[in-house]
Amino acid sequence: MLDERLDAEAGIVSQPVSEEQKAAIAEVRNQYQAKIAEVEILHRGEMVGMMDPAAREAAEQQYRQERGRLERERDSKIEQARAPR
């Protein structure tokens, strides 16, 4: 509600999302949910045998960066799917 009011005040007109766009958005979300889950599983497996605190921190940072990259990529593709055609 607040976003809609702020958009209206700013002169931003939002278009309703078509069924085709909804399907494309759902597909992107499903693909990236699977990619993120895969990265998380690999990360957890890597962390199990890792005892060195510095190596654990480096692996954790790498995981956060990869997850962030995938989330940004997903969000960008969702915005592309929402764009009017």
Buried (B, 14 or more C-beta within 10 A) or exposed (E): EEEEEEEEEEEEEEEEEEEEBEEBBEEBBEEBEEBBEEBEEEBEEBEEEBEEEEEEEEBBEEBEEBBEEBEEEBEEBBEEBBEEE
